[in-house]
C-alpha cells in the first residue's frame, strides 16, 4: 500500500513536470544567439527533463530491479565464503 502511494506521488509529480514543460516550451525562444535569456531557457528545459527522467526512473522500478540483482550477488558471495570455510575446516581435520 505504501508503494502505491509513493508511485502515485511520483506519477503526479511527473504529470506536473511534463505539463510545465509543455506549457513553457512554446514560450521559450531559442533564437537570437547566446543571450542570458536563452541560456536560462536551455538550463530550465534541461532541469525539467532531469526531473522527468528521475520520476520515470522511480516509476519504472529500476531501483527495485537493481536491489534484487545486488541481493542475488550478495547471497552468491556469502555461499562462496561458506564453501571456503567448510573446505578449510575439512582440510584442517584431515591433516
Residue pairs with C-beta under 8 A, 6 or more apart in sequence:
6 58
7 58
7 59
10 55
10 58
10 59
11 55
11 59
13 51
13 55
14 52
14 55
14 56
14 59
17 48
17 51
17 52
17 55
18 52
20 48
21 45
21 48
21 49
21 52
24 44
24 45
24 48
25 45
28 41
28 44
28 45
29 37
29 38
29 41
30 38
30 41
30 42
31 38
32 38
57 63
